Amino acid sequence: MSTVAADKMLDCPTRSDLRAAGPSKIEEARSRALYLRTYAANGCVPIIDASAAVHPTAVLIGDVRIGPDCWIGPNASIRADQGRITIGARTSIQDNCVLHTGPEGSLWIDEEGQIGHGAMLHGCTIGRNVLIGMGAIVMDNAFIENDVIVAAATLVPGKARVPTGMLFVGSPGKVARPLTQADLASKRECTEHYVALARGGIGMSWAPAQIVASSPVPVR
């Protein structure tokens, strides 16, 4: 794991930890709480890197760690009320994704992950530079190695292991073929797209749309 090594992770932060960190950290937490749907669970609160962009409709609960330059999309649900969920740097969790883990496990996504719209991840480990396609499901104790693409709507069964550099397809999923350089280049391009969104401050500027037209929109 390359971005937030396990031996460098702190115990889950609490309100008393924030007080001990000083006024600046308290103010930062308050300012984010004004527009983000973050909730404590079992004494733990989500910790979000200042460079990450999180949509106001996303829900973050409990022991969630979100790294630098991440992008968390509309209606994503990241619920770490029983075990820790770690999201590495430059990762996108796209619209309507569901992330959860049970009391005996954790969920880890290494850096440069791309979790496509509507994907569901439960108590699994996702390596570096992995794309989880739209609507895919990854079950408990599955281990996806680095540089993998899991195709849309694929089921990764519990305890499955997906080798490095492979395309994984089907329900239940199977290794289809090695990834090509074109596959990896397309993945990198999409990663950079979401990093650019995060760095552009999208998460801080999302707000309800205002009606600006003064006349009715014509209907054909």
Residue frames as a rotation matrix with the C-alpha (Angstrom) as fourth column:
MET 1
0.583 0.812 0.000 0.00
0.812 -0.583 0.000 0.00
0.000 0.000 -1.000 0.00
SER 2
-0.234 -0.882 0.408 1.68
0.911 -0.345 -0.224 3.15
0.339 0.320 0.885 -1.16
THR 3
-0.103 0.183 0.978 -0.25
0.196 -0.960 0.200 6.18
0.975 0.213 0.063 -0.02
VAL 4
0.223 0.194 0.955 -1.29
-0.854 -0.433 0.288 5.90
0.470 -0.880 0.069 3.61
ALA 5
-0.432 -0.485 -0.760 0.77
-0.174 0.872 -0.457 3.06
0.885 -0.065 -0.461 5.04
ALA 6
0.484 0.747 -0.455 -0.94
0.265 0.371 0.890 1.16
0.834 -0.552 -0.018 7.81
ASP 7
0.035 -0.531 -0.847 1.86
0.985 0.161 -0.060 1.82
0.168 -0.832 0.529 10.28
LYS 8
-0.916 -0.356 0.182 1.41
0.337 -0.933 -0.128 5.57
0.216 -0.056 0.975 9.79
MET 9
-0.119 0.953 0.280 -2.35
0.134 -0.264 0.955 5.63
0.984 0.151 -0.096 10.36
LEU 10
-0.825 -0.079 0.560 -3.53
-0.494 -0.381 -0.781 7.17
0.275 -0.921 0.275 13.62
ASP 11
-0.716 0.685 -0.133 -6.25
0.646 0.578 -0.499 5.78
-0.265 -0.443 -0.856 15.83
CYS 12
-0.086 0.745 0.661 -9.65
0.817 -0.327 0.475 7.16
0.570 0.581 -0.581 14.87
PRO 13
-0.883 -0.311 0.352 -9.98
0.124 -0.877 -0.464 10.83
0.453 -0.366 0.813 15.86
THR 14
-0.072 0.858 -0.509 -12.53
0.991 0.120 0.062 12.04
0.114 -0.500 -0.859 18.37
ARG 15
0.718 0.394 0.575 -13.90
0.343 -0.918 0.200 15.42
0.606 0.053 -0.794 19.37
SER 16
0.869 -0.443 -0.221 -11.34
0.092 -0.293 0.952 15.59
-0.487 -0.847 -0.214 22.19
ASP 17
0.004 -0.880 0.474 -8.57
0.881 0.227 0.414 15.00
-0.472 0.417 0.777 19.63
LEU 18
0.175 0.132 0.976 -9.80
0.763 -0.645 -0.049 18.03
0.622 0.753 -0.213 17.67
ARG 19
0.975 0.188 0.114 -9.85
0.069 -0.753 0.655 20.17
0.209 -0.631 -0.747 20.80
ALA 20
0.554 -0.828 -0.086 -6.28
0.349 0.137 0.927 19.14
-0.756 -0.544 0.365 21.59
ALA 21
0.028 -0.555 0.831 -5.19
0.996 0.088 0.025 20.00
-0.087 0.827 0.556 18.04
GLY 22
-0.729 -0.365 -0.580 -5.98
0.430 -0.902 0.027 23.66
-0.533 -0.230 0.814 18.59
PRO 23
-0.051 0.799 -0.599 -8.29
-0.096 -0.600 -0.794 26.40
-0.994 0.017 0.107 17.28
SER 24
-0.433 -0.132 -0.892 -7.27
-0.845 -0.287 0.452 26.13
-0.315 0.949 0.013 13.62
LYS 25
-0.977 0.068 -0.201 -8.24
-0.013 0.927 0.375 22.46
0.212 0.369 -0.905 13.41
ILE 26
-0.495 0.851 -0.173 -11.51
0.535 0.142 -0.833 23.12
-0.684 -0.505 -0.526 15.19
GLU 27
-0.072 0.454 -0.888 -12.36
-0.467 -0.802 -0.372 25.91
-0.881 0.388 0.270 12.75
GLU 28
-0.735 -0.243 -0.633 -11.46
-0.677 0.296 0.673 23.70
0.024 0.924 -0.383 9.77
ALA 29
-0.905 0.426 -0.013 -13.75
0.425 0.898 -0.116 20.95
-0.038 -0.111 -0.993 11.06
ARG 30
-0.248 0.854 -0.457 -16.57
0.306 -0.378 -0.874 23.44
-0.919 -0.357 -0.168 11.64
SER 31
-0.282 0.119 -0.952 -16.29
-0.733 -0.667 0.134 24.98
-0.619 0.735 0.276 8.19
ARG 32
-0.893 -0.049 -0.447 -16.50
-0.353 0.690 0.632 21.59
0.277 0.722 -0.633 6.51
ALA 33
-0.774 0.628 -0.077 -19.40
0.550 0.608 -0.573 20.52
-0.313 -0.486 -0.816 8.72
LEU 34
-0.397 0.642 -0.656 -21.41
-0.317 -0.767 -0.558 23.48
-0.861 -0.013 0.508 7.41
TYR 35
0.093 0.446 -0.890 -21.75
-0.978 -0.129 -0.166 21.92
-0.189 0.886 0.424 3.96
LEU 36
-0.577 -0.323 -0.750 -20.75
-0.520 0.854 0.031 18.26
0.630 0.408 -0.660 4.27
ARG 37
0.607 0.782 0.141 -22.93
-0.677 0.416 0.607 15.45
0.416 -0.464 0.782 5.59
THR 38
-0.378 -0.793 -0.478 -20.42
-0.188 0.571 -0.799 13.94
0.907 -0.212 -0.365 8.02
TYR 39
0.659 0.674 0.334 -21.43
-0.543 0.120 0.831 11.98
0.520 -0.729 0.445 11.10
ALA 40
-0.430 -0.748 0.506 -19.65
-0.895 0.280 -0.346 10.49
0.117 -0.602 -0.790 14.10
ALA 41
0.675 0.576 -0.462 -19.98
-0.442 0.816 0.372 6.77
0.591 -0.047 0.805 14.86
ASN 42
0.774 -0.339 -0.536 -18.53
0.578 0.723 0.378 4.92
0.259 -0.602 0.755 17.84
GLY 43
0.634 -0.485 -0.602 -16.56
0.291 -0.571 0.767 8.03
-0.716 -0.662 -0.221 18.79
CYS 44
-0.459 -0.820 0.342 -14.90
0.630 -0.029 0.776 8.36
-0.627 0.572 0.529 15.37
VAL 45
0.534 0.577 -0.618 -15.36
-0.056 -0.705 -0.707 11.18
-0.844 0.412 -0.344 12.88
PRO 46
0.734 -0.259 0.628 -14.40
0.679 0.294 -0.673 11.34
-0.011 0.920 0.392 9.18
ILE 47
0.149 -0.764 -0.628 -11.02
0.090 -0.622 0.778 12.91
-0.985 -0.172 -0.024 8.39
ILE 48
0.767 0.224 0.601 -10.82
0.616 0.008 -0.788 14.55
-0.181 0.974 -0.132 4.96
ASP 49
-0.357 -0.934 -0.021 -7.66
0.853 -0.335 0.399 15.97
-0.380 0.124 0.916 3.43
ALA 50
-0.053 0.327 -0.943 -7.99
0.092 -0.939 -0.331 19.69
-0.994 -0.105 0.020 2.72
SER 51
-0.695 -0.290 -0.658 -7.32
-0.575 -0.326 0.750 19.12
-0.432 0.900 0.060 -0.99
ALA 52
-0.835 0.442 0.328 -10.13
0.519 0.830 0.205 16.58
-0.182 0.341 -0.922 -1.44
ALA 53
-0.723 0.688 -0.068 -13.44
-0.659 -0.657 0.365 17.54
0.206 0.309 0.928 -3.06
VAL 54
-0.868 0.496 -0.017 -16.58
0.458 0.787 -0.412 16.06
-0.192 -0.366 -0.911 -1.48
HIS 55
-0.568 0.733 0.375 -20.05
0.046 -0.426 0.904 16.72
0.822 0.530 0.208 -2.87
PRO 56
-0.690 0.298 0.659 -22.51
-0.713 -0.438 -0.548 18.02
0.126 -0.848 0.514 -0.24
THR 57
0.415 0.907 -0.068 -24.93
-0.880 0.419 0.224 15.14
0.232 -0.033 0.972 -0.92
ALA 58
-0.099 -0.515 -0.851 -22.31
-0.078 0.857 -0.510 12.49
0.992 0.016 -0.125 -0.15
VAL 59
0.806 0.374 0.458 -22.66
-0.498 0.012 0.867 10.88
0.318 -0.927 0.196 3.30
LEU 60
-0.166 -0.921 -0.352 -19.56
-0.167 0.378 -0.911 10.09
0.972 -0.093 -0.217 5.37
ILE 61
0.770 0.532 0.352 -19.99
-0.473 0.106 0.875 8.20
0.428 -0.840 0.334 8.64
GLY 62
0.954 -0.276 0.121 -17.46
0.065 0.580 0.812 7.25
-0.294 -0.766 0.571 11.30
ASP 63
0.259 -0.965 0.032 -13.85
-0.025 0.026 0.999 6.17
-0.966 -0.260 -0.017 10.77
VAL 64
0.823 0.056 0.565 -13.40
0.560 0.077 -0.825 7.39
-0.090 0.995 0.032 7.19
ARG 65
0.031 -0.851 -0.524 -10.00
0.170 -0.512 0.842 8.61
-0.985 -0.115 0.129 5.91
ILE 66
0.839 0.255 0.480 -9.92
0.516 -0.100 -0.851 10.50
-0.169 0.962 -0.216 2.61
GLY 67
-0.007 -0.993 -0.120 -6.51
0.781 -0.080 0.620 11.36
-0.625 -0.089 0.776 1.16
PRO 68
-0.363 -0.249 -0.898 -5.19
-0.130 -0.941 0.313 14.24
-0.923 0.230 0.309 -0.97
ASP 69
-0.694 0.037 -0.719 -6.77
-0.685 -0.341 0.644 15.18
-0.222 0.939 0.262 -4.31
CYS 70
-0.817 0.496 0.293 -9.66
0.498 0.864 -0.073 12.75
-0.289 0.086 -0.953 -3.93
TRP 71
-0.734 0.671 -0.101 -13.06
-0.624 -0.609 0.489 13.38
0.267 0.422 0.866 -5.52
ILE 72
-0.841 0.533 0.094 -16.23
0.373 0.696 -0.613 12.11
-0.393 -0.481 -0.784 -3.81
GLY 73
-0.887 0.419 0.191 -19.31
0.024 -0.372 0.928 12.39
0.460 0.828 0.320 -6.01
PRO 74
-0.381 0.835 0.396 -23.00
-0.875 -0.464 0.137 13.10
0.298 -0.294 0.908 -5.45
ASN 75
0.566 0.808 0.165 -24.93
-0.799 0.488 0.351 10.66
0.204 -0.330 0.922 -3.24
ALA 76
-0.172 -0.669 -0.723 -21.91
-0.152 0.743 -0.652 8.50
0.973 -0.002 -0.229 -2.43
SER 77
0.812 0.406 0.419 -22.38
-0.493 0.095 0.865 6.63
0.311 -0.909 0.278 0.87
ILE 78
-0.142 -0.917 -0.374 -19.19
-0.117 0.391 -0.913 5.88
0.983 -0.086 -0.162 2.83
ARG 79
0.659 0.569 0.493 -20.21
-0.583 -0.028 0.812 4.23
0.476 -0.822 0.313 6.10
ALA 80
-0.265 -0.836 -0.480 -17.40
-0.017 0.501 -0.865 3.27
0.964 -0.221 -0.147 8.47
ASP 81
0.300 0.485 0.821 -19.49
-0.825 -0.301 0.479 2.67
0.480 -0.821 0.310 11.58
GLN 82
0.976 0.068 0.208 -17.98
-0.166 0.847 0.505 -0.78
-0.142 -0.527 0.838 12.20
GLY 83
0.313 -0.922 0.228 -14.53
0.780 0.387 0.492 -0.75
-0.542 0.023 0.840 10.57
ARG 84
-0.079 -0.449 -0.890 -12.18
-0.083 -0.887 0.455 1.77
-0.993 0.110 0.033 8.99
ILE 85
0.695 0.196 0.692 -12.52
0.680 0.136 -0.721 2.89
-0.235 0.971 -0.038 5.37
THR 86
-0.015 -0.805 -0.593 -9.34
0.117 -0.591 0.798 4.37
-0.993 -0.058 0.103 3.86
ILE 87
0.842 0.283 0.460 -9.36
0.498 -0.078 -0.864 6.12
-0.209 0.956 -0.206 0.48
GLY 88
-0.023 -0.995 -0.100 -5.90
0.784 -0.080 0.616 6.83
-0.621 -0.065 0.781 -0.92
ALA 89
-0.275 -0.201 -0.940 -4.68
-0.127 -0.962 0.242 9.91
-0.953 0.186 0.239 -2.75
ARG 90
-0.678 -0.040 -0.734 -6.01
-0.681 -0.339 0.649 10.85
-0.275 0.940 0.203 -6.20
THR 91
-0.881 0.437 0.179 -8.95
0.456 0.886 0.083 8.45
-0.122 0.154 -0.980 -5.96
SER 92
-0.662 0.749 0.015 -12.46
-0.699 -0.625 0.348 9.16
0.270 0.220 0.937 -7.24
ILE 93
-0.790 0.599 0.127 -15.57
0.441 0.701 -0.560 7.69
-0.425 -0.386 -0.819 -5.61
GLN 94
-0.945 0.304 0.118 -18.21
-0.083 -0.574 0.814 8.52
0.315 0.760 0.568 -8.16
ASP 95
-0.418 0.859 0.296 -21.95
-0.869 -0.473 0.147 9.17
0.266 -0.196 0.944 -7.98
ASN 96
0.515 0.854 0.068 -24.11
-0.815 0.464 0.347 6.74
0.264 -0.234 0.935 -5.95
CYS 97
-0.238 -0.644 -0.727 -21.27
-0.181 0.765 -0.618 4.47
0.954 -0.016 -0.298 -4.83
VAL 98
0.816 0.437 0.378 -21.74
-0.475 0.137 0.869 2.50
0.328 -0.889 0.319 -1.59
LEU 99
-0.220 -0.918 -0.330 -18.74
-0.202 0.374 -0.905 1.68
0.954 -0.133 -0.268 0.63
HIS 100
0.602 0.415 0.683 -19.13
-0.760 0.035 0.649 -0.27
0.245 -0.909 0.337 3.88
THR 101
-0.400 -0.688 -0.605 -17.37
-0.327 0.724 -0.608 -2.88
0.856 -0.046 -0.515 6.02
GLY 102
0.606 0.641 -0.471 -18.30
0.141 0.496 0.857 -5.24
0.783 -0.586 0.210 8.81
PRO 103
0.887 -0.172 0.429 -17.02
-0.461 -0.400 0.792 -5.24
0.035 -0.900 -0.434 12.41
GLU 104
0.639 -0.664 0.389 -14.21
0.274 0.669 0.691 -7.72
-0.719 -0.335 0.609 11.71
GLY 105
0.120 -0.579 0.807 -12.76
0.984 0.179 -0.018 -5.98
-0.133 0.796 0.591 8.69
SER 106
-0.078 -0.157 -0.984 -11.81
0.027 -0.987 0.156 -2.78
-0.997 -0.015 0.081 6.93
LEU 107
0.745 0.266 0.612 -12.01
0.619 0.067 -0.782 -1.35
-0.249 0.962 -0.115 3.43
TRP 108
-0.009 -0.854 -0.519 -8.86
0.134 -0.516 0.846 -0.07
-0.991 -0.062 0.120 1.75
ILE 109
0.864 0.124 0.488 -8.56
0.499 -0.085 -0.862 1.71
-0.066 0.989 -0.135 -1.59
ASP 110
-0.068 -0.972 -0.227 -4.99
0.774 -0.195 0.603 2.56
-0.630 -0.135 0.765 -2.54
GLU 111
-0.216 -0.058 -0.975 -4.03
-0.158 -0.983 0.094 5.67
-0.964 0.174 0.203 -4.48
GLU 112
-0.695 -0.014 -0.719 -5.28
-0.682 -0.303 0.665 6.51
-0.228 0.953 0.201 -7.98
GLY 113
-0.723 0.561 0.403 -8.36
0.506 0.827 -0.245 4.33
-0.470 0.027 -0.882 -7.65
GLN 114
-0.776 0.585 -0.234 -11.41
-0.612 -0.610 0.503 4.96
0.152 0.534 0.832 -9.78
ILE 115
-0.783 0.591 0.193 -14.69
0.378 0.699 -0.607 3.65
-0.494 -0.403 -0.771 -8.37
GLY 116
-0.913 0.345 0.217 -17.33
0.087 -0.354 0.931 4.03
0.398 0.869 0.293 -11.08
HIS 117
-0.490 0.797 0.352 -20.91
-0.820 -0.559 0.124 5.23
0.296 -0.228 0.928 -10.68
GLY 118
0.457 0.887 0.075 -23.10
-0.843 0.404 0.356 2.97
0.286 -0.226 0.931 -8.57
ALA 119
-0.142 -0.565 -0.813 -20.38
-0.126 0.825 -0.551 0.50
0.982 0.024 -0.188 -7.59
MET 120
0.804 0.385 0.453 -20.67
-0.514 0.069 0.855 -1.30
0.298 -0.920 0.254 -4.23
LEU 121
-0.170 -0.916 -0.362 -17.60
-0.209 0.393 -0.895 -2.23
0.963 -0.076 -0.259 -2.16
HIS 122
0.785 0.470 0.404 -17.80
-0.504 0.106 0.857 -4.17
0.360 -0.876 0.320 1.11
GLY 123
0.719 -0.468 0.514 -14.84
-0.395 0.332 0.856 -5.02
-0.571 -0.819 0.054 3.33
CYS 124
0.826 -0.397 0.400 -12.37
0.563 0.604 -0.564 -5.46
-0.017 0.691 0.722 0.45
THR 125
0.137 -0.856 -0.498 -8.86
0.164 -0.476 0.864 -4.33
-0.977 -0.200 0.075 -0.50
ILE 126
0.921 0.170 0.350 -8.28
0.377 -0.175 -0.909 -2.40
-0.093 0.970 -0.225 -3.72
GLY 127
0.076 -0.996 -0.041 -4.71
0.876 0.047 0.480 -1.95
-0.476 -0.072 0.876 -4.94
ARG 128
-0.275 -0.315 -0.908 -3.07
-0.011 -0.944 0.331 1.00
-0.961 0.101 0.256 -6.65
ASN 129
-0.650 -0.013 -0.760 -4.35
-0.684 -0.426 0.592 2.33
-0.332 0.904 0.268 -10.00
VAL 130
-0.831 0.461 0.313 -7.47
0.487 0.873 0.008 0.14
-0.269 0.159 -0.950 -10.11
LEU 131
-0.695 0.709 -0.124 -10.69
-0.687 -0.602 0.407 0.91
0.213 0.368 0.905 -11.97
ILE 132
-0.746 0.615 0.256 -13.91
0.379 0.707 -0.596 -0.57
-0.548 -0.348 -0.761 -10.60
GLY 133
-0.895 0.334 0.295 -16.51
0.194 -0.304 0.933 -0.23
0.401 0.892 0.207 -13.34
MET 134
-0.559 0.755 0.342 -20.01
-0.795 -0.606 0.038 1.19
0.236 -0.251 0.939 -13.02
GLY 135
0.439 0.897 0.046 -22.38
-0.852 0.400 0.339 -1.02
0.285 -0.188 0.940 -11.05
ALA 136
-0.121 -0.552 -0.825 -19.70
-0.117 0.833 -0.540 -3.55
0.986 0.031 -0.166 -10.09
ILE 137
0.826 0.350 0.443 -19.85
-0.496 0.076 0.865 -5.31
0.269 -0.934 0.236 -6.70
VAL 138
-0.194 -0.916 -0.350 -16.75
-0.258 0.392 -0.883 -6.26
0.946 -0.081 -0.312 -4.70
MET 139
0.738 0.652 -0.174 -17.45
-0.087 0.348 0.933 -8.48
0.669 -0.674 0.314 -1.69
ASP 140
0.813 -0.338 0.474 -15.79
-0.552 -0.191 0.812 -9.07
-0.184 -0.922 -0.342 1.70
ASN 141
0.322 -0.826 0.462 -12.11
-0.177 0.426 0.887 -10.04
-0.930 -0.368 -0.009 1.80
ALA 142
0.818 -0.141 0.557 -11.69
0.575 0.223 -0.788 -9.78
-0.013 0.965 0.263 -1.96
PHE 143
0.183 -0.842 -0.508 -8.20
0.153 -0.486 0.860 -8.56
-0.971 -0.235 0.040 -2.88
ILE 144
0.908 0.092 0.408 -7.67
0.418 -0.136 -0.898 -6.68
-0.027 0.986 -0.162 -6.13
GLU 145
0.070 -0.983 -0.169 -4.00
0.824 -0.038 0.565 -6.19
-0.562 -0.179 0.808 -6.94
ASN 146
-0.205 -0.248 -0.947 -2.45
-0.074 -0.960 0.268 -3.15
-0.976 0.126 0.179 -8.65
ASP 147
-0.655 -0.153 -0.740 -3.25
-0.664 -0.351 0.661 -2.01
-0.360 0.924 0.128 -12.20
VAL 148
-0.790 0.500 0.354 -6.53
0.534 0.845 0.000 -3.91
-0.299 0.190 -0.935 -12.62
ILE 149
-0.697 0.707 -0.122 -9.77
-0.699 -0.632 0.335 -3.06
0.160 0.319 0.934 -14.41
VAL 150
-0.741 0.615 0.271 -12.97
0.385 0.719 -0.579 -4.63
-0.551 -0.325 -0.769 -13.11
ALA 151
-0.865 0.371 0.337 -15.58
0.235 -0.293 0.927 -4.29
0.443 0.881 0.166 -15.85
ALA 152
-0.579 0.737 0.348 -18.97
-0.796 -0.603 -0.046 -2.67
0.176 -0.303 0.936 -15.33
ALA 153
0.417 0.907 0.064 -21.59
-0.875 0.381 0.300 -4.84
0.247 -0.181 0.952 -13.57
THR 154
-0.127 -0.544 -0.829 -18.98
-0.174 0.835 -0.522 -7.44
0.976 0.078 -0.201 -12.60
LEU 155
0.884 0.317 0.344 -19.30
-0.407 0.157 0.900 -9.39
0.231 -0.935 0.267 -9.33
VAL 156
-0.252 -0.953 -0.166 -16.03
-0.466 0.270 -0.843 -9.97
0.848 -0.135 -0.512 -7.46
PRO 157
0.590 0.595 -0.545 -16.89
0.141 0.589 0.796 -12.74
0.795 -0.547 0.263 -4.96
GLY 158
0.799 -0.269 0.538 -15.75
-0.600 -0.295 0.744 -12.72
-0.041 -0.917 -0.397 -1.35
LYS 159
0.427 -0.766 0.481 -12.12
-0.148 0.466 0.873 -13.84
-0.892 -0.444 0.086 -0.84
ALA 160
0.823 -0.168 0.542 -11.41
0.567 0.288 -0.771 -13.65
-0.026 0.943 0.333 -4.59
ARG 161
0.108 -0.838 -0.535 -7.99
0.152 -0.518 0.842 -12.40
-0.983 -0.172 0.071 -5.65
VAL 162
0.953 0.205 0.224 -7.57
0.261 -0.176 -0.949 -10.54
-0.156 0.963 -0.221 -8.93
PRO 163
0.186 -0.982 0.033 -3.96
0.885 0.183 0.429 -10.59
-0.428 -0.050 0.903 -10.24
THR 164
-0.083 -0.376 -0.923 -2.01
-0.005 -0.926 0.378 -7.50
-0.997 0.036 0.075 -11.25
GLY 165
-0.696 -0.373 -0.614 -2.52
-0.478 -0.397 0.783 -6.15
-0.536 0.838 0.098 -14.75
MET 166
-0.867 0.397 0.302 -5.72
0.491 0.787 0.373 -8.02
-0.090 0.472 -0.877 -15.62
LEU 167
-0.565 0.824 0.034 -9.21
-0.730 -0.519 0.445 -7.28
0.385 0.227 0.895 -16.93
PHE 168
-0.950 0.300 0.082 -11.81
0.180 0.747 -0.640 -8.99
-0.253 -0.594 -0.764 -14.71
VAL 169
-0.631 0.722 -0.284 -15.27
-0.730 -0.427 0.534 -9.52
0.264 0.544 0.796 -16.21
GLY 170
-0.409 0.605 -0.683 -18.57
-0.041 0.736 0.676 -11.28
0.911 0.305 -0.276 -15.45
SER 171
-0.196 0.440 0.877 -20.88
-0.971 -0.212 -0.111 -12.41
0.137 -0.873 0.468 -12.67
PRO 172
0.744 -0.576 -0.338 -19.17
0.194 -0.298 0.935 -14.10
-0.639 -0.761 -0.109 -11.01
GLY 173
0.726 -0.472 -0.500 -16.10
-0.672 -0.642 -0.370 -12.44
-0.146 0.604 -0.783 -12.48
LYS 174
0.667 -0.614 0.423 -13.22
0.581 0.783 0.221 -14.18
-0.467 0.098 0.879 -14.22
VAL 175
-0.173 -0.804 -0.570 -9.91
-0.121 -0.557 0.822 -12.99
-0.978 0.211 -0.001 -15.63
ALA 176
0.838 0.543 0.054 -10.58
0.030 0.052 -0.998 -12.11
-0.545 0.838 0.027 -19.27
ARG 177
0.596 -0.687 0.415 -7.16
0.646 0.104 -0.756 -10.98
0.476 0.719 0.506 -20.52
PRO 178
-0.269 -0.736 -0.621 -4.10
0.893 -0.432 0.125 -8.90
-0.360 -0.521 0.774 -19.65
LEU 179
0.674 0.445 -0.589 -4.55
0.272 -0.891 -0.363 -5.15
-0.687 0.084 -0.722 -19.88
THR 180
0.329 -0.536 0.778 -3.08
0.896 -0.082 -0.436 -3.39
0.297 0.841 0.453 -22.90
GLN 181
-0.719 -0.624 -0.306 -1.11
0.675 -0.731 -0.095 -0.17
-0.165 -0.275 0.947 -22.86
ALA 182
-0.645 0.571 0.508 -4.18
0.001 -0.664 0.748 1.51
0.764 0.483 0.428 -24.35
ASP 183
0.362 0.771 -0.524 -6.29
0.560 0.269 0.783 0.25
0.745 -0.577 -0.335 -21.42
LEU 184
0.031 -0.443 -0.896 -3.84
0.985 -0.141 0.104 1.66
-0.173 -0.885 0.432 -18.91
ALA 185
-0.904 -0.359 0.234 -3.53
0.408 -0.886 0.219 4.97
0.129 0.294 0.947 -20.77
SER 186
-0.207 0.916 0.343 -7.32
0.102 -0.329 0.939 5.37
0.973 0.229 -0.026 -20.76
LYS 187
0.469 0.320 -0.823 -7.40
0.801 0.239 0.549 4.64
0.373 -0.917 -0.145 -17.03
ARG 188
-0.451 -0.726 -0.520 -4.68
0.857 -0.515 -0.024 7.25
-0.250 -0.456 0.854 -16.37
GLU 189
-0.796 0.188 0.575 -6.56
0.205 -0.811 0.548 9.84
0.569 0.554 0.607 -18.41
CYS 190
0.256 0.967 -0.009 -9.73
0.261 -0.060 0.963 9.34
0.931 -0.249 -0.268 -16.39
THR 191
0.247 -0.263 -0.933 -7.79
0.969 0.084 0.233 9.52
0.017 -0.961 0.276 -13.12
GLU 192
-0.786 -0.616 -0.057 -6.26
0.613 -0.788 0.057 12.83
-0.080 0.010 0.997 -14.15
HIS 193
-0.393 0.736 0.551 -9.70
0.188 -0.522 0.832 14.14
0.900 0.431 0.066 -15.10
TYR 194
0.608 0.701 -0.373 -11.05
0.483 0.047 0.875 13.60
0.630 -0.712 -0.310 -11.58
VAL 195
-0.077 -0.707 -0.703 -7.89
0.970 -0.217 0.113 14.90
-0.232 -0.673 0.703 -9.94
ALA 196
-0.839 -0.200 0.506 -8.31
0.391 -0.869 0.304 18.08
0.379 0.453 0.807 -12.01
LEU 197
0.148 0.957 0.249 -11.90
0.215 -0.277 0.937 18.37
0.965 -0.085 -0.247 -10.76
ALA 198
0.568 0.032 -0.823 -10.73
0.812 0.140 0.566 18.04
0.133 -0.990 0.053 -7.17
ARG 199
-0.425 -0.840 -0.337 -7.91
0.858 -0.493 0.145 20.55
-0.288 -0.228 0.930 -7.61
GLY 200
-0.637 0.251 0.729 -10.29
0.354 -0.745 0.566 22.96
0.685 0.618 0.386 -9.30
GLY 201
-0.972 0.202 0.116 -12.15
-0.199 -0.460 -0.866 23.31
-0.121 -0.865 0.487 -6.03
ILE 202
-0.491 0.842 -0.225 -15.33
-0.191 0.147 0.970 21.70
0.850 0.520 0.089 -7.31
GLY 203
-0.230 0.410 -0.882 -16.13
0.782 0.617 0.084 20.30
0.579 -0.671 -0.463 -3.88
MET 204
-0.674 -0.075 -0.735 -15.97
0.611 -0.615 -0.498 23.72
-0.414 -0.785 0.460 -2.24
SER 205
-0.900 0.255 -0.354 -18.06
-0.367 -0.880 0.300 25.51
-0.235 0.400 0.886 -4.87
TRP 206
-0.684 0.719 -0.122 -20.99
0.482 0.571 0.665 23.10
0.547 0.396 -0.737 -5.26
ALA 207
-0.848 0.497 -0.184 -24.19
-0.137 -0.541 -0.830 24.93
-0.512 -0.678 0.527 -4.34
PRO 208
-0.046 0.905 0.422 -27.90
0.639 0.352 -0.684 24.72
-0.768 0.238 -0.595 -5.19
ALA 209
-0.669 -0.187 0.719 -28.57
0.731 -0.341 0.591 26.05
0.135 0.921 0.365 -8.68
GLN 210
-0.455 0.504 -0.734 -30.22
0.092 -0.794 -0.601 29.45
-0.886 -0.341 0.315 -9.03
ILE 211
0.242 0.600 0.763 -32.92
0.915 0.121 -0.385 30.20
-0.324 0.791 -0.519 -11.61
VAL 212
-0.528 -0.551 -0.647 -31.53
0.299 -0.833 0.466 32.95
-0.795 0.053 0.604 -13.81
ALA 213
-0.787 0.272 0.553 -33.86
0.554 -0.082 0.828 32.90
0.270 0.959 -0.086 -16.84
SER 214
-0.799 0.513 -0.315 -36.45
-0.208 -0.726 -0.656 35.68
-0.565 -0.459 0.686 -16.86
SER 215
-0.064 0.790 -0.610 -38.62
-0.997 -0.077 0.006 34.10
-0.042 0.608 0.793 -19.55
PRO 216
0.607 0.367 0.705 -40.07
-0.423 0.900 -0.105 30.61
-0.673 -0.235 0.702 -19.99
VAL 217
-0.605 -0.782 0.151 -37.90
-0.351 0.432 0.831 28.00
-0.714 0.450 -0.536 -21.66
PRO 218
-0.053 0.636 -0.770 -39.41
-0.998 -0.055 0.024 27.23
-0.028 0.770 0.638 -25.08
VAL 219
-0.209 0.096 0.973 -40.91
-0.214 0.967 -0.142 23.77
-0.954 -0.238 -0.182 -25.50
ARG 220
-0.795 -0.123 -0.594 -40.77
-0.603 0.044 0.797 22.11
-0.072 0.991 -0.109 -28.90
